[in-house]
């Protein structure tokens, strides 16, 4: 692979004109860094990068609430279902925060983002 120099500026492009494209690294163990990173690193991989499977995908209730019973629910089952689904949403948000932080940590490690002000 060659590094092509633009003739009109000092910008250098990484490419070889091949329609299959260019890849950085030939294996997960190859060290890569960007933007002058001091120590390039291998591809990150850990359990925090796993797909987040939502737990709160069910409909809470299709029965309209009324104001004739305590707290506006027609049954205690309806009220308990809302609490259960709300707790599932809280758990999903916690998993999404873990995933977002891992993506941020990976981008900081590769020097793709600064990570702070």
Secondary structure, DSSP 4 states (H G I P E B T S, - for coil): --EEEPSSSS-EEE--S-TT---S-SSTTS-B--TT-SS-BPPP--GGGS----S--S---SSPP-SSSGGG-SSHHHHHHHHHHHHHHHHHHHHHHHHHHHHHHHHHHTTSS-S--
